[in-house]
Amino acid sequence: MDPILAATHADPYPYYARLRAEGGLVFHQGLKLWLASSAHAVAAVLAHPECHVRPAAEPVPKAIADGMAGKVFGQLMRMNEGERQRCPRSAIEPGLALIDADEVKALVGARLITPDADGLYNAMFRGPVCVVAALLGFSPAQGRAISELTADFVACLSPLSDPAQLKISHAAAEQLRGYFVELLDDPDNRSTLLAGIRQRFAADFDTLIANLIGLFSQTYEATAGLIGNAFVALIRNPSLLRDSTPVEDLIAEVQRFDPSVQNTRRFVAAPCEIEGEHLNPGDVILVLLASANRDPQLNDSPDAFILDRPHRQSFTFGAGRHQCPGQMLSLGIASATLKEVLAHRPALDRLNWKYRPSLNGRIPVFSDQLLKSL
């Protein structure tokens, strides 16, 4: 195993423990990058002003730089530093914090959910984007189309995507942009979320649209993985299936215990020292968020799944200036979705799963054992 393959390994957590034992921040000769595996090192890297989200020489991946997906990518607050990150965030984050949890539950409950693998797939990958689309003022039919386009667009975010997928991603970005141009021009839009974002947004129109598309892309895989890994936890621990199990606590512990985002990267922009190590411009740091979550210096008994865990701490949604502003929304959508699916009494013992190919995500995709055996 290596730190990249660990993200989709059946059980990467003993390996992460060995990495922490070797040192919080160490250089991996095989991958030619630094590994931050301890909670202290991860916190230090995420907080350091010289650790950027993109390499200075390649702010947009070369594979997509010449298309619409690349234009959107280059304007996303999560892919920028300084004012290009702070300005969109200051416009979007306050609105996300004000979203009513009951409205999220109602939007999740309005969707058709079936208790099989196909239904679970739609609940994981389509449902969350549909909820965000509805909160922005799109119709249910538009939300369904947008969820499909988002599935195509996120290919631009993965180094594993092939040229055909990237071509589709560019087309999806164009169509998503078109949806937002029409939405922002609609005088009958009644979305308080969108109205607040527009009022606070000080940058240009294209940056606004790019970061609204970013709300969909950030929702898509991270929330899907959170929902999926909750079902993995239930399959592995049937005792958690009691009606009295607090679903919100279950989701909160899943995002710490088995997060959908296992790692992220930082690129050193100027000479600096972290954890006693001297780093140079151009150095790459693989930040093992999932390993830090299991660090006993961060959480007591970190390898135990504890629903009512006191003082739960997690790096799953990042930290510092790039901490995900949609954390509470993602947790709320995941909790409401889990409740809805469980209300249909799914036969979890009939489900198999495998993890989607990824360099940083841990996202299970389920199949029905019964159908597989026929």
C-alpha positions in Angstrom: 0.0 0.0 0.0 1.0 3.6 -0.5 -0.7 6.9 0.7 -2.5 7.3 -2.6 -3.9 3.7 -2.8 -4.9 3.9 0.8 -7.9 6.1 0.0 -9.8 3.3 -1.6 -8.3 0.4 0.3 -10.6 -1.9 2.3 -9.0 -0.7 5.6 -6.3 1.9 5.3 -6.3 2.9 9.0 -3.7 0.6 10.4 -1.4 1.8 7.6 -2.1 5.4 8.6 -1.2 4.5 12.2 2.2 3.2 11.0 2.8 6.5 9.1 2.1 8.5 12.2 4.5 6.4 14.1 7.2 7.2 11.6 6.7 11.0 12.1 4.1 13.6 11.6 5.7 15.1 8.5 8.1 12.9 6.5 9.3 12.7 2.9 8.1 9.8 0.9 10.9 8.8 -1.5 8.7 6.8 -3.8 6.1 9.5 -4.4 8.6 12.3 -4.1 6.4 14.3 -1.8 5.9 15.1 1.9 3.3 13.3 4.0 1.5 15.0 6.8 -0.1 12.2 8.8 -0.4 13.4 12.4 -3.1 15.8 13.7 -0.4 18.4 14.7 1.3 18.3 11.3 -2.0 18.4 9.3 -3.1 21.4 11.3 0.2 23.1 10.8 0.2 22.6 7.0 -3.4 23.7 6.6 -2.8 26.8 8.6 0.5 27.8 6.9 0.3 30.8 4.6 2.9 29.4 2.2 1.1 26.1 1.7 -1.2 26.8 -1.2 -4.0 24.8 -2.9 -2.4 24.9 -6.3 1.2 25.0 -7.6 2.3 28.4 -8.7 3.3 27.2 -12.1 0.0 25.5 -12.8 -3.0 27.3 -11.3 -5.3 25.3 -13.6 -4.4 21.7 -14.6 -3.0 21.7 -18.1 -5.4 19.0 -19.2 -8.4 21.3 -18.9 -6.8 24.8 -19.2 -8.1 25.5 -22.7 -11.8 24.7 -22.1 -14.8 25.9 -20.1 -14.1 23.5 -17.3 -10.7 25.0 -16.9 -12.2 28.5 -16.8 -14.5 27.5 -14.0 -11.8 25.7 -12.2 -9.5 28.8 -12.2 -12.2 30.9 -10.6 -13.2 28.6 -7.8 -12.5 29.9 -4.3 -11.3 26.5 -3.2 -8.6 26.6 -5.9 -7.3 30.1 -5.1 -5.6 32.1 -2.4 -5.8 35.6 -1.2 -8.6 37.9 -2.3 -9.7 35.5 -5.1 -10.5 33.0 -2.3 -11.7 35.4 0.4 -14.1 37.4 -1.8 -16.3 34.6 -3.0 -16.2 32.9 0.4 -17.4 36.0 2.2 -20.4 36.1 -0.1 -21.3 32.4 0.0 -20.5 31.2 3.5 -23.0 33.4 5.5 -25.9 32.2 3.4 -25.0 28.5 3.8 -24.9 29.0 7.6 -28.5 30.3 7.5 -30.1 27.4 5.6 -33.0 26.0 7.6 -32.5 22.3 8.5 -36.3 21.7 8.2 -36.2 23.0 4.7 -33.4 20.6 3.8 -35.3 17.7 5.4 -38.4 18.6 3.3 -36.5 18.7 0.1 -34.9 15.4 0.8 -38.2 13.9 1.7 -39.8 15.1 -1.5 -37.6 12.9 -3.6 -38.5 9.4 -4.6 -36.3 6.9 -2.8 -36.2 3.2 -3.3 -34.5 0.8 -0.8 -32.2 -1.0 -3.4 -28.7 -0.3 -4.8 -30.0 1.9 -7.6 -32.1 3.9 -5.2 -29.2 4.3 -2.9 -27.0 5.4 -5.8 -29.5 8.1 -6.7 -29.9 9.2 -3.1 -26.1 9.5 -2.7 -25.1 11.1 -6.0 -28.2 12.8 -7.4 -30.2 13.8 -4.3 -27.7 16.2 -2.6 -27.2 18.3 -5.8 -30.9 18.4 -6.3 -31.3 19.8 -2.8 -28.7 22.6 -3.4 -30.3 23.4 -6.7 -33.7 23.8 -5.1 -32.2 26.0 -2.4 -30.9 28.3 -5.2 -34.3 28.5 -6.8 -34.1 25.8 -9.6 -37.2 23.7 -10.3 -37.2 20.0 -9.6 -36.8 19.1 -13.3 -33.9 21.6 -13.6 -32.3 20.1 -10.4 -32.4 16.6 -11.9 -30.7 17.8 -15.1 -28.2 19.8 -13.1 -27.3 16.7 -11.0 -26.5 14.8 -14.2 -24.4 17.7 -15.5 -22.5 18.0 -12.2 -21.7 14.3 -12.4 -20.1 15.0 -15.8 -18.4 18.3 -14.6 -16.6 16.8 -11.6 -14.5 14.7 -14.1 -12.4 17.8 -14.5 -11.4 17.6 -10.9 -9.9 14.2 -11.1 -6.4 13.4 -12.6 -7.8 9.9 -13.4 -10.2 11.2 -16.0 -9.5 10.3 -19.6 -9.7 12.8 -22.6 -13.3 11.7 -23.4 -14.4 12.4 -19.9 -12.7 15.8 -19.9 -14.4 16.7 -23.2 -17.8 15.9 -21.6 -16.7 17.9 -18.5 -16.2 21.0 -20.7 -19.6 20.6 -22.3 -21.2 20.2 -18.8 -19.5 23.4 -17.6 -21.0 25.3 -20.5 -24.5 23.9 -19.8 -24.2 24.6 -16.1 -23.2 28.1 -16.8 -26.2 28.5 -19.1 -28.5 27.4 -16.3 -27.1 30.0 -14.0 -27.2 32.8 -16.5 -31.0 32.1 -16.9 -31.5 31.8 -13.1 -29.7 35.0 -12.3 -31.8 36.8 -15.0 -35.1 35.5 -13.6 -37.0 38.2 -11.8 -39.3 35.6 -10.2 -36.5 33.8 -8.4 -37.4 33.7 -4.7 -34.3 32.0 -3.3 -33.2 33.8 -0.2 -29.9 31.9 -0.4 -29.2 33.2 -4.0 -30.4 36.7 -3.1 -28.0 37.0 -0.2 -25.1 35.6 -2.2 -25.7 38.1 -5.0 -26.0 41.0 -2.5 -22.7 40.2 -0.9 -20.7 39.2 -4.0 -18.2 41.9 -5.0 -16.4 40.1 -7.8 -17.4 39.8 -11.5 -20.3 37.9 -13.0 -18.3 35.0 -14.3 -16.6 34.4 -10.9 -20.1 34.4 -9.3 -21.3 31.7 -11.7 -18.1 29.6 -11.3 -18.5 29.5 -7.6 -22.2 28.7 -7.8 -21.2 25.7 -10.0 -18.6 25.0 -7.3 -21.4 24.6 -4.7 -22.7 21.7 -6.8 -19.3 20.1 -7.4 -18.3 20.3 -3.7 -21.6 18.8 -2.7 -21.5 16.0 -5.2 -18.8 13.6 -4.2 -18.1 14.6 -0.6 -21.8 14.2 0.4 -22.2 11.0 -1.6 -19.2 9.5 0.2 -20.6 10.6 3.6 -23.9 9.0 3.0 -22.3 5.9 1.5 -19.8 5.4 4.3 -22.7 5.7 6.8 -24.3 2.7 5.2 -21.0 0.9 5.3 -20.9 1.6 9.0 -24.4 0.2 9.4 -23.6 -2.9 7.4 -20.5 -3.6 9.5 -22.3 -2.7 12.8 -25.9 -4.0 12.6 -26.4 -3.0 16.2 -26.5 0.6 15.0 -29.7 -0.1 13.1 -31.9 0.5 16.2 -34.7 3.0 15.8 -33.2 4.9 18.7 -29.9 5.5 17.0 -29.5 9.3 16.6 -28.8 9.6 12.9 -27.1 13.0 13.3 -24.6 11.5 15.7 -24.0 8.6 13.4 -23.2 10.9 10.5 -21.0 13.1 12.7 -19.0 10.0 13.7 -18.8 8.6 10.2 -17.2 11.8 8.9 -14.5 11.5 11.5 -14.1 7.7 11.5 -14.3 6.9 7.8 -14.3 10.2 5.8 -15.2 10.5 2.2 -12.2 12.9 1.7 -9.1 11.0 2.8 -6.5 13.4 1.7 -5.8 16.8 0.0 -2.7 18.4 -1.3 -0.7 21.6 -0.6 2.0 23.2 -2.7 4.8 25.1 -1.0 5.0 28.6 -2.5 8.1 29.9 -0.5 10.8 28.5 1.8 9.3 27.6 5.1 9.7 25.4 8.1 7.0 23.1 9.4 7.3 20.6 12.2 11.1 21.1 12.2 11.4 20.3 8.5 12.7 22.8 5.9 10.5 22.9 2.8 11.3 24.5 -0.5 9.2 26.2 -3.2 7.6 23.6 -5.4 7.5 20.9 -2.7 4.2 19.0 -2.6 2.6 17.9 0.7 0.0 15.1 0.8 -2.2 16.0 3.7 -3.7 12.8 5.2 -6.9 14.1 6.7 -8.2 10.7 7.5 -5.0 9.7 9.3 -5.2 12.9 11.5 -8.8 12.1 12.4 -7.5 8.8 13.9 -4.7 10.4 15.8 -5.0 9.7 19.6 -3.7 13.2 20.1 -6.9 14.6 18.5 -9.5 12.1 19.7 -9.5 9.6 22.6 -9.9 6.0 21.5 -9.8 7.1 17.8 -10.3 3.6 16.3 -13.6 3.1 18.2 -16.9 4.1 16.6 -18.6 6.1 19.4 -22.0 7.8 18.6 -22.0 10.1 21.6 -18.3 10.9 21.4 -17.5 13.9 23.5 -15.4 16.7 22.0 -15.3 15.1 18.6 -12.7 16.7 16.3 -12.1 16.1 12.6 -10.2 17.5 9.6 -12.6 16.0 7.1 -13.9 19.4 6.0 -10.5 21.0 6.2 -9.4 23.7 8.6 -8.4 27.4 8.4 -8.9 29.6 5.4 -9.9 26.7 3.2 -12.3 24.9 5.6 -15.4 23.9 3.7 -18.1 26.5 4.2 -20.8 24.0 3.4 -20.0 21.6 6.2 -23.3 21.9 8.1 -25.3 21.7 4.9 -23.5 18.5 3.8 -24.0 17.0 7.3 -27.7 18.0 7.2 -28.3 16.6 3.7 -26.6 13.3 4.6 -28.5 12.9 7.9 -31.9 13.6 6.2 -31.0 11.2 3.4 -30.0 8.5 5.7 -33.3 8.8 7.7 -35.3 8.6 4.5 -33.6 5.5 3.1 -33.8 3.7 6.5 -37.5 4.5 6.7 -37.9 2.2 3.7 -36.3 -0.7 5.7 -33.6 -1.5 3.1 -32.1 -5.0 3.1 -28.5 -3.9 3.9 -27.3 -7.5 4.2 -27.9 -7.9 0.5 -25.6 -5.0 -0.5 -22.0 -5.3 -1.7 -19.8 -2.3 -2.3 -16.6 -1.2 -3.9 -14.9 2.2 -3.9 -14.9 4.5 -6.9 -11.5 4.9 -8.4 -10.0 8.0 -6.8 -6.7 9.4 -5.6 -8.3 11.1 -2.5 -11.9 10.1 -2.2 -13.5 7.2 -0.3 -16.8 6.8 -2.0 -18.6 3.4 -2.0 -20.8 2.3 -4.8 -23.3 -0.4 -3.9 -24.7 -3.4 -5.8 -27.3 -6.0 -4.9 -25.8 -9.3 -4.0 -29.0 -11.1 -5.1 -28.8 -9.5 -8.6 -25.1 -10.2 -8.8 -25.6 -13.9 -8.2 -28.2 -14.3 -10.9 
